[in-house]
Amino acid sequence: MITERARTAHHSSADGLARRALGVLADAEGTAPVAAAHLAEAADRSEGDLAVALGAVRMLGADVLAPCLLAGHAAPPDEVTAVGLALAALPPADPPPPAPPEGSEQAWVRAWLDWGLVTALSRTGAECTAKAPLPPGPPLCDDDADHGHPPTTHAHPREGWLPWSERMGQLSSLALPGLDSAVHDAARAGVLGLARGATRAMLRRDFPTAGRIARWLAWLGAEGAVLPLDLVPLTARLGLLGGGERLALDVAIARRLLDLEHE
């Protein structure tokens, strides 16, 4: 059982890792290692800190490689090794769990984050020996339902935009160039649901959720999708709120996807 102290340590390490990724992303070259530097620093402290840092890499998923993917650079060799260590510490589930509502949402989200991390590594040109099976796709967004899981008789279950958009927010590290999957197809088919989710989160002052959903909208905008809200003021506002390292990273990635970093 994970104690509150352990949970706090993992989140603190993940925040530090996000801060490091944000710094590399802001650098003009964007080639410095993120995961490798984080693990090396933790290893200098203790084995326990290293174990926590390995878990932090898994928590951030593909975002540890966001600077490489956004800049189009190959991952440094030590970065490939570091990601491999994080994946080997607790191998991804095989076979992956079923999608919610049939399966555990937490396990299913974890499977997708692992898939994103492994796939992102391969997209940087690295030879990745780690495996993360492709999980089943998510339910699709039902724009006509406010909440819950509307009954369905077809092969692709649907759910209301509110729980759907919040779950997509948990998968925001997949909203990066070079990644494509059933989750991305669901985002393409649920633009309105994502816009509603981001707007609701802003109104409720749930800025981390708003930032995560905005990532998906930015990814869609970079693909050329017509968006029902203006991300320029939204991301600018989120960037001023000081909602933590992971929100700052989400905003920076969203603005980079839309080529807004100089505005």
Summary of the structure (lengths in Angstrom):
residues: 263
radius of gyration: 17.7
end to end distance: 46.1
largest distance: 55.3
contacts: 906
relative contact order: 0.11
helix: 62%
strand: 2%
